[in-house]
């Protein structure tokens, strides 16, 4: 797909903000996604996300925060930057994006990473679900207020009762405002005002922002949404998904961590939620050649985990691959997962996952009341190959179907 790429400039309080935009060719209007980068970084860490989004049909914008760091192409001093000034920057970019002739201002998604995630969550809460259609948070730095109160922010150490005018934080110098703007802030009491769909992704090996901060955010969104539903403020519970990226650190530097995270985002943006994740372990290999066809028989076992079922693959599971010269291979995995649902009731899921035109298309049926929706809706699969070990298989379904 050919994409349109444009560099743009907009302003906040007289300070120039530099950014990049990617979108499909054509007049649109295209739904908007604004992606906000991490502390001390610039938009280079998020450009790949905007390209991915453009290929999905969005007009995607990324930008450099004013005073965001020594590598920022936007104006502003790092000593004047804080979470609150970055909120203003995000508002300015949203306003710019909505005014473009090729964008659909009625469909806006915010995607924030680390400090940009905290900023995005606060802006989404202020604008509300009628303006922000969806919210994606990568390892959101909701620890910032706690760090300020402890007097320890990344590399900067200080007395929170007597904050100095400047704070040396590695390659950049921060100002008093960076600390004082958040000293009294409880981000959870602010972000949970947003009642739209939310996806949070965080690595459980993150040594910069502890995984527990995102767990708390997920719980805050769920609790607030339930209260809003009971009060009649919303008509239904929005999708709120939390995905732990195993063994991933801050910024998802490992390629496999990035793949798992981005696959989750792609499904979430299409309104799908993860049903289960299956850790496949190949247990053998069989080869049969007959009638001009090669049959590759791959028996396997595995454990499944997810918010709807936890269990294991039953015996006789296999991946059958048929190869015929000059024709596309026919691949189909057939297996049953038996286990328990969140209420500790017995459930089972039968999956036939077939490779169709390079993509995996599962047919899923279930036994058990909590998974009955799978018998009435279409399922989708994401596979990450892991060599001879066997793939990591993830099954998704439409979120609305889980509530019907």
C-alpha positions as CSV (number, residue, x, y, z in Angstrom):
1,X,0.0,0.0,0.0
2,X,1.3,3.4,-1.0
3,X,1.1,5.9,1.9
4,X,1.1,9.7,2.1
5,X,3.8,11.1,4.4
6,X,3.9,14.8,5.4
7,X,5.9,16.7,8.0
8,X,3.8,19.3,9.9
9,X,4.2,22.2,12.3
10,X,1.7,23.5,14.9
11,X,2.1,25.8,17.9
12,X,1.4,25.9,21.6
13,X,1.9,29.1,23.5
14,X,4.0,30.4,20.7
15,X,6.3,27.3,20.7
16,X,6.6,25.3,17.5
17,X,5.7,21.6,17.6
18,X,7.2,19.5,14.8
19,X,5.5,16.3,13.8
20,X,5.0,13.6,11.2
21,X,1.8,12.4,9.6
22,X,1.2,9.1,7.6
23,X,-2.1,8.2,5.9
24,X,-3.5,6.2,3.0
25,X,-3.7,7.8,-0.4
26,X,-7.0,9.4,-1.2
27,X,-9.2,12.2,0.2
28,X,-10.5,10.3,3.2
29,X,-11.9,11.3,5.6
30,X,-9.7,9.0,7.7
31,X,-10.1,8.3,11.4
32,X,-7.3,10.0,13.5
33,X,-4.8,8.5,15.8
34,X,-2.3,10.8,17.7
35,X,0.7,9.0,19.1
36,X,2.7,10.5,22.0
37,X,6.3,9.5,22.8
38,X,8.2,8.7,26.0
39,X,10.2,11.0,28.4
40,X,13.4,12.3,27.0
41,X,12.7,10.8,23.5
42,X,11.2,12.2,20.3
43,X,8.8,10.9,17.7
44,X,11.4,8.6,16.1
45,X,10.3,6.0,18.7
46,X,6.7,6.1,17.4
47,X,7.1,6.6,13.7
48,X,6.8,2.9,13.0
49,X,3.4,2.9,14.9
50,X,2.1,5.7,12.7
51,X,3.1,3.8,9.5
52,X,1.3,0.7,10.8
53,X,-1.8,2.7,11.6
54,X,-1.7,4.3,8.1
55,X,-1.7,0.9,6.6
56,X,-4.8,0.1,8.6
57,X,-6.6,3.1,7.2
58,X,-5.9,5.8,9.7
59,X,-4.4,9.3,9.5
60,X,-1.7,8.9,12.1
61,X,0.2,11.8,13.8
62,X,3.3,11.6,15.9
63,X,5.2,14.6,17.2
64,X,8.0,15.9,19.5
65,X,6.9,17.4,22.8
66,X,8.1,21.0,23.5
67,X,11.1,20.8,25.7
68,X,10.9,17.0,25.5
69,X,14.6,16.4,25.4
70,X,17.9,17.1,23.7
71,X,16.9,15.3,20.6
72,X,13.5,17.0,20.3
73,X,12.9,18.9,17.0
74,X,10.2,21.0,18.7
75,X,10.9,24.3,20.5
76,X,10.9,24.8,24.3
77,X,13.3,24.3,27.1
78,X,13.6,21.1,29.1
79,X,13.5,23.2,32.3
80,X,10.0,24.4,31.4
81,X,8.6,20.9,30.5
82,X,6.3,18.9,32.7
83,X,3.4,16.5,32.4
84,X,1.0,19.5,32.3
85,X,2.9,21.3,29.5
86,X,2.9,18.1,27.5
87,X,-0.9,17.9,28.0
88,X,-1.1,21.3,26.2
89,X,1.1,20.0,23.4
90,X,-1.2,17.1,22.9
91,X,-4.2,19.3,22.8
92,X,-2.5,21.4,20.1
93,X,-1.7,18.4,17.9
94,X,-5.3,17.1,18.3
95,X,-6.6,20.5,17.2
96,X,-4.3,20.5,14.2
97,X,-5.2,16.9,13.2
98,X,-8.9,17.6,13.4
99,X,-8.6,20.6,11.0
100,X,-7.0,18.7,8.2
101,X,-9.2,18.2,5.1
102,X,-8.5,14.4,5.0
103,X,-9.4,13.6,8.6
104,X,-12.6,12.5,10.3
105,X,-12.7,14.7,13.4
106,X,-15.5,12.5,14.9
107,X,-13.1,9.5,15.2
108,X,-10.1,10.2,17.4
109,X,-7.9,7.6,19.1
110,X,-5.0,8.5,21.5
111,X,-2.0,6.3,21.9
112,X,0.6,7.2,24.5
113,X,3.9,5.7,25.5
114,X,5.4,6.0,29.0
115,X,5.2,9.7,30.0
116,X,3.2,10.2,26.8
117,X,0.9,7.5,28.1
118,X,0.2,9.3,31.3
119,X,-0.4,12.5,29.3
120,X,-2.7,10.7,26.9
121,X,-4.7,9.2,29.7
122,X,-5.3,12.6,31.4
123,X,-6.3,14.2,28.1
124,X,-8.7,11.4,27.3
125,X,-10.3,11.8,30.7
126,X,-10.8,15.5,30.2
127,X,-12.2,15.2,26.6
128,X,-14.3,12.1,27.4
129,X,-15.5,9.2,25.4
130,X,-17.6,11.4,23.0
131,X,-14.4,12.9,21.7
132,X,-11.8,10.2,22.3
133,X,-13.1,7.0,20.7
134,X,-10.3,4.8,22.0
135,X,-7.2,4.9,24.2
136,X,-4.0,2.9,23.9
137,X,-1.4,3.0,26.7
138,X,2.1,1.5,26.3
139,X,3.8,1.1,29.7
140,X,2.2,4.4,31.0
141,X,4.4,6.3,33.4
142,X,1.8,6.7,36.1
143,X,4.6,6.4,38.7
144,X,5.7,10.0,38.0
145,X,3.8,11.5,40.9
146,X,5.0,8.8,43.3
147,X,8.6,9.3,42.1
148,X,8.3,13.1,42.7
149,X,7.1,12.5,46.2
150,X,10.0,10.1,46.8
151,X,12.5,12.6,45.5
152,X,13.8,10.2,42.8
153,X,12.9,10.7,39.2
154,X,14.9,8.6,36.8
155,X,18.4,9.9,37.4
156,X,17.4,13.0,39.4
157,X,17.6,12.9,43.2
158,X,16.3,15.8,45.3
159,X,14.4,16.8,48.5
160,X,10.7,16.9,47.5
161,X,10.1,19.5,50.3
162,X,12.7,21.8,48.8
163,X,12.9,21.2,45.1
164,X,15.8,22.9,43.5
165,X,15.5,25.2,40.4
166,X,17.2,22.6,38.2
167,X,17.5,18.9,38.3
168,X,20.2,17.0,36.5
169,X,18.6,14.0,34.8
170,X,21.3,12.4,32.6
171,X,21.5,14.1,29.3
172,X,18.8,16.7,30.1
173,X,18.2,19.3,32.8
174,X,14.7,19.5,34.3
175,X,13.2,22.4,36.1
176,X,11.2,22.8,39.4
177,X,8.0,22.7,37.5
178,X,8.5,19.1,36.4
179,X,8.3,18.0,40.0
180,X,5.8,20.6,41.5
181,X,3.2,20.0,38.8
182,X,2.7,16.4,40.0
183,X,3.6,16.5,43.7
184,X,-0.1,16.5,44.7
185,X,-1.4,14.6,41.8
186,X,-3.3,11.3,42.0
187,X,-3.4,10.2,38.4
188,X,-5.9,7.4,39.1
189,X,-8.5,9.7,40.4
190,X,-8.2,11.7,37.1
191,X,-7.8,9.1,34.4
192,X,-10.7,6.9,35.5
193,X,-13.1,9.7,34.3
194,X,-12.7,8.3,30.8
195,X,-15.4,5.7,30.0
196,X,-14.4,4.6,26.5
197,X,-12.4,1.6,25.3
198,X,-8.9,1.3,26.8
199,X,-6.0,-1.0,26.1
200,X,-3.1,-1.1,28.5
201,X,0.1,-3.0,27.7
202,X,3.0,-3.3,30.1
203,X,6.0,-5.6,30.5
204,X,6.5,-7.5,33.7
205,X,10.3,-6.9,33.5
206,X,10.0,-3.1,33.4
207,X,12.5,-1.6,35.8
208,X,11.6,2.0,35.0
209,X,7.9,2.0,35.5
210,X,6.8,-1.0,37.6
211,X,4.1,-3.3,36.0
212,X,1.9,-2.8,39.1
213,X,1.1,0.8,38.1
214,X,-0.7,-0.5,35.0
215,X,-2.4,-3.2,37.0
216,X,-3.8,-0.4,39.3
217,X,-4.8,1.6,36.2
218,X,-6.7,-1.3,34.8
219,X,-8.5,-1.9,38.1
220,X,-9.3,1.9,38.4
221,X,-10.9,1.9,34.9
222,X,-13.0,-1.2,35.6
223,X,-14.2,0.0,39.0
224,X,-15.1,3.5,37.6
225,X,-16.9,2.0,34.6
226,X,-18.9,-0.3,36.9
227,X,-19.9,2.7,39.1
228,X,-20.8,4.8,36.1
229,X,-23.0,2.0,34.7
230,X,-24.8,1.6,38.0
231,X,-25.3,5.3,38.2
232,X,-26.8,5.4,34.7
233,X,-24.0,7.6,33.4
234,X,-23.1,5.0,30.7
235,X,-25.3,2.4,29.0
236,X,-22.8,-0.5,28.8
237,X,-19.4,-1.4,30.0
238,X,-16.7,-0.4,27.6
239,X,-13.9,-2.7,26.6
240,X,-11.0,-2.4,29.0
241,X,-8.1,-4.8,28.2
242,X,-4.8,-5.2,30.0
243,X,-2.1,-7.3,28.4
244,X,1.1,-8.2,30.2
245,X,4.0,-8.7,27.8
246,X,6.0,-11.4,29.4
247,X,9.7,-10.7,30.2
248,X,9.4,-7.3,28.4
249,X,11.2,-4.2,29.8
250,X,10.4,-0.6,29.2
251,X,9.8,0.4,25.6
252,X,9.4,-3.2,24.5
253,X,13.0,-3.4,23.0
254,X,12.9,-7.1,22.2
255,X,11.4,-7.8,18.8
256,X,9.1,-10.5,20.1
257,X,7.7,-8.1,22.7
258,X,7.0,-5.5,20.1
259,X,5.3,-8.1,17.8
260,X,3.0,-9.3,20.7
261,X,2.2,-5.7,21.7
262,X,1.4,-4.5,18.2
263,X,-0.7,-7.6,17.4
264,X,-2.8,-6.7,20.4
265,X,-3.2,-3.1,19.3
266,X,-4.3,-4.2,15.8
267,X,-7.1,-6.4,17.2
268,X,-8.2,-3.8,19.8
269,X,-8.6,-1.1,17.2
270,X,-10.9,-3.5,15.3
271,X,-13.0,-4.0,18.5
272,X,-11.6,-7.4,19.4
273,X,-10.6,-8.8,22.7
274,X,-8.2,-11.7,23.5
275,X,-10.0,-14.9,24.5
276,X,-6.9,-17.0,25.2
277,X,-3.2,-17.4,24.6
278,X,-1.9,-20.8,23.9
279,X,1.8,-21.7,24.5
280,X,2.3,-24.5,21.9
281,X,4.9,-27.2,22.5
282,X,5.6,-29.5,19.5
283,X,6.1,-33.1,20.7
284,X,7.0,-34.9,17.5
285,X,7.2,-35.0,13.7
286,X,5.8,-37.4,11.1
287,X,6.2,-37.5,7.3
288,X,4.0,-39.3,4.9
289,X,4.2,-39.1,1.1
290,X,1.4,-40.5,-0.9
291,X,-0.6,-39.7,-4.1
292,X,1.8,-36.9,-4.9
293,X,1.3,-35.2,-1.6
294,X,3.5,-34.7,1.4
295,X,1.8,-34.8,4.7
296,X,3.7,-33.2,7.6
297,X,2.2,-34.3,10.9
298,X,3.1,-32.2,13.9
299,X,1.5,-33.4,17.2
300,X,1.7,-30.9,20.1
301,X,0.6,-30.1,23.6
302,X,0.3,-26.7,25.4
303,X,-1.1,-24.6,28.1
304,X,-3.8,-21.9,27.6
305,X,-4.2,-18.8,29.7
306,X,-6.7,-16.0,29.4
307,X,-9.5,-14.1,31.1
308,X,-12.1,-16.6,29.9
309,X,-10.3,-19.9,30.3
310,X,-7.2,-21.4,31.9
311,X,-6.4,-25.0,30.9
312,X,-4.4,-27.3,28.7
313,X,-4.5,-29.0,25.3
314,X,-6.0,-32.4,25.3
315,X,-4.2,-35.5,23.8
316,X,-4.3,-36.1,20.0
317,X,-3.9,-32.4,19.1
318,X,-2.0,-32.0,15.8
319,X,-1.0,-29.6,13.1
320,X,-1.5,-31.2,9.7
321,X,0.3,-29.7,6.7
322,X,-0.3,-31.0,3.2
323,X,2.1,-30.0,0.4
324,X,1.4,-30.6,-3.3
325,X,3.8,-29.5,-6.0
326,X,2.7,-26.2,-7.7
327,X,-0.1,-25.6,-5.2
328,X,-0.4,-23.6,-2.0
329,X,0.0,-25.7,1.2
330,X,-3.0,-26.7,3.1
331,X,-2.4,-26.2,6.9
332,X,-4.8,-26.9,9.7
333,X,-4.3,-27.3,13.4
334,X,-7.1,-29.2,15.3
335,X,-7.2,-29.3,19.1
336,X,-9.4,-29.1,22.2
337,X,-8.5,-27.0,25.3
338,X,-10.1,-28.1,28.6
339,X,-9.9,-26.1,31.8
340,X,-11.7,-23.7,34.1
341,X,-13.4,-20.4,33.6
342,X,-13.1,-17.4,36.1
343,X,-15.9,-18.9,38.2
344,X,-14.0,-22.2,38.4
345,X,-16.6,-24.0,36.2
346,X,-15.5,-26.6,33.7
347,X,-15.2,-25.3,30.1
348,X,-13.7,-26.5,26.9
349,X,-12.9,-24.9,23.5
350,X,-12.5,-26.8,20.2
351,X,-10.3,-25.0,17.7
352,X,-9.7,-25.7,14.1
353,X,-7.2,-23.1,12.9
354,X,-6.6,-23.1,9.2
355,X,-4.1,-21.1,7.2
356,X,-6.0,-19.2,4.5
357,X,-4.0,-17.0,2.0
358,X,-1.2,-16.5,4.5
359,X,-3.4,-15.7,7.4
360,X,-4.8,-17.9,10.2
361,X,-8.5,-18.3,10.4
362,X,-9.9,-20.3,13.4
363,X,-13.2,-22.0,13.7
364,X,-14.0,-22.1,17.4
365,X,-16.8,-23.8,19.4
366,X,-17.2,-24.2,23.1
367,X,-18.8,-26.0,25.9
368,X,-19.7,-24.0,29.0
369,X,-22.0,-21.1,29.7
370,X,-19.2,-18.5,30.1
371,X,-17.9,-19.2,26.6
372,X,-21.2,-19.8,24.8
373,X,-20.7,-16.5,22.9
374,X,-17.9,-18.3,20.9
375,X,-20.6,-20.4,19.2
376,X,-22.2,-17.3,17.8
377,X,-19.4,-15.1,16.7
378,X,-16.4,-15.1,14.4
379,X,-12.9,-15.7,15.9
380,X,-9.5,-14.4,14.8
381,X,-6.0,-15.7,15.3
382,X,-2.6,-14.2,15.7
383,X,0.4,-16.6,15.6
384,X,4.0,-15.8,16.5
385,X,6.3,-18.5,15.2
386,X,9.1,-19.7,17.6
387,X,11.0,-22.2,15.5
388,X,11.0,-25.8,16.6
389,X,9.4,-24.9,19.9
390,X,6.0,-24.2,18.4
391,X,4.0,-21.0,17.9
392,X,2.4,-18.7,20.4
393,X,-1.3,-18.8,19.4
394,X,-3.7,-16.0,20.4
395,X,-7.4,-16.2,19.7
396,X,-9.5,-13.0,19.6
397,X,-13.2,-12.3,19.2
398,X,-15.5,-9.3,18.9
399,X,-15.7,-7.6,22.3
400,X,-19.4,-6.9,21.9
401,X,-20.1,-10.6,21.3
402,X,-18.7,-11.4,24.8
403,X,-21.5,-9.2,26.3
404,X,-24.4,-10.5,24.4
